């Protein structure tokens, strides 16, 4: 028997971020965080927030299923010096999502641009 999932079902995962009632914290990290504390403190180089209505977009996937696109962020203030290679998305109490980014060296007191990226959940068929 074939398997299928509706866009509404697949969007459920992305809506944990997009439809979250609280503030969404977006951090550039020097290593892959596995907890919220690591994302917002231990490995955090730069931190900002995401506007859920304009900077997180859900749409049909490029291959199949659905995708979540995170808009580029420019001029994010850098708190700690290091090389950023991951970005993390957190709510007030949880680490929600982590992905890799092209490594870039940053210096405290400067700013950093974080490029747009997407996460696609393919449909099962």
N, C-alpha and C positions, 0 to 999 in steps of 0.2 A: 504494500500500500504506500502510495506517495505521501510525502509530508509537505505541508504548506503553512505559512504564517502570514497574517495580515499586516499591513503597515502599522495599524494601531497597536498590535501586539509587539512588533519590533520596536516601535517608538517608545514603548514602556521603559526600556533601558536608558535611552537618551533623555527621557522626561524626568528621570531621577535627578538630572542636572538642570535641564531647561525649566521644568515646572516646580523646582524646589522653592519653598516659601521664603527661605533665608537668603542672605548674601552669599554669593559664590566667589571664593577666593581663588586666584589664579597665580601660581608661583613658578618661577624659573629656578630649577634645582641643579646642584652640582653632582648629584647621584640619584639613583632611583629610590624615591621614598616608598616605604611600605606602611607607614602610619601617617595620620594627619600631623602629628608633632614633627616628624621628620620633614614633611612637606612645607610646613610653615615656620619651622625653626632650624632644625639640624642642618638641612641641605639647602635652605632657601637663600637665593642670591638676590632675587627681586620679586616683589609682590604687588599685585593690583587686584581689582575686582572685574568681573565680567557682567555686562548688562545683558540679562537673559532675553530681553525683547529684541535687541539689535545685534548682539555679538555671538549668539548661539542660534544656529539655523538648522531646522530639520527638513529633509527633502528626500526624494527618491535617490537610491544609491546609484553610483556610476556603473556598477556591474549588475547588482540586483539588490533587493531589500531596501534599506533606508540608511541614510547617513546623517551625522551631526557635523556641522562645520563650525569651527571656532574662528572668529575674525582675527585678523592681525592686530596686535597692540603695539603702538609706537610710543617712544619716550617714557618707558616704564622706569621709575627710579630704582637704582641698584643700591642695596643695603650692604651686601657683603661681596668681597672680591673672590673670584674663582672662575671656573669654566662651567657654563650651563649646558647640560646635555639632556635634561628632562623637563617637562612641564607637568604640573599637578593641578587638579581641580578639587577643591574642598568646600564643604558647607561648614556650618558652625561646629560640627562635632565629628565629621567623617572625611576620610580620604575617598573621593569618588572615582577619580580617573587619573591615570598617569600614562604619558607617552614620551617617546624620545623626540628630540629636536636636533638639528644640526648644531654641533658644539660651537660655542662662542665664548671667548674670554670677556669678562666684564670686571669693572673696577668700582668699588664702593664710592658713592658720590656722583657717579655718572648715570647714564641712561642706557636702556637696551630696547631694541625692537624685537618682538616675538612674532614670527610669521604665522599666517593662517594655516590651519591643518584640519583634517577631517578624520572621523572614525566611521567606517561603514560596517554594518551588520548585514551580511548577505542573506537572502531568502533561502529557505530550505526547500528543495523540490525533489 
